[in-house]
Amino acid sequence: MPADFYSYLPDSAIAKCAALVDGYKVVIHVVRNRKTKHGDFRVQSKGHVSITINAMENPYRFLLTFLHEWAHYKVFSSYVFRKKPHGKEWKSAFQKTVDPFLEGKIFPESLSIPLKKHMQNAKATFAADANLTMALREFDPPNNKKCIFELEQGTLFNTQDGRVFSKDAKRRTRFVCTCVKTKKQYLFPPFVEISPI
């Protein structure tokens, strides 16, 4: 296992992660930040498998991303036929993978409480869980980012790709936002992080 993988983890989780991966032939790479995902699991040619995780300054987000991808590996190695990426098999594998990490003092209480609740019916992304998203943000380095739901209607903001949007009305669970340049409208989840202007 590459040493840099362990350097991104909370110190309290290193031993458990080492025990988790011991004996498995899975290549784990820490990569530069990608705009569309925090991590992924891939089956390479000849059945080799790899996990990539974005380099993150929040060790708890890094750990949970790794456990999320490790659950994908467990599903892949346990079933002959392909399963839905985040179906019941993955939910079960994710819960079994995370459970040992909920023991002891690996996660601070402010994070372990919403995490335990999240694990009762894990979503495909942490961003779909309001309480967990806000708890994780407490451990991100200081920045000027906000979640869409925190902005007043009419506020302008930048997305990661540099486009400028205006926040409009809420439609069911998402917010309608208008691209200033093209005037096209898009739906944004409430907990996506953006940079207000």
JOUR-V490760 format. One record per helix or strand of 3 or more residues. SS is the DSSP state (A for helix, B for strand). FROM is the first residue (numbers start at 1). TO is the last residue. If there is no record, write none. Layout:
# JOUR-V490760
[[SS	FROM	TO] [SS	FROM	TO]]
This chain:
# JOUR-V490760
[[A	3	7] [A	11	21] [B	26	31] [B	39	43] [A	45	47] [B	49	54] [A	59	78] [A	88	102] [A	109	121] [A	126	128] [A	130	137] [B	145	147] [A	148	150] [B	156	158] [B	164	171] [B	174	179] [B	185	189] [B	193	196]]
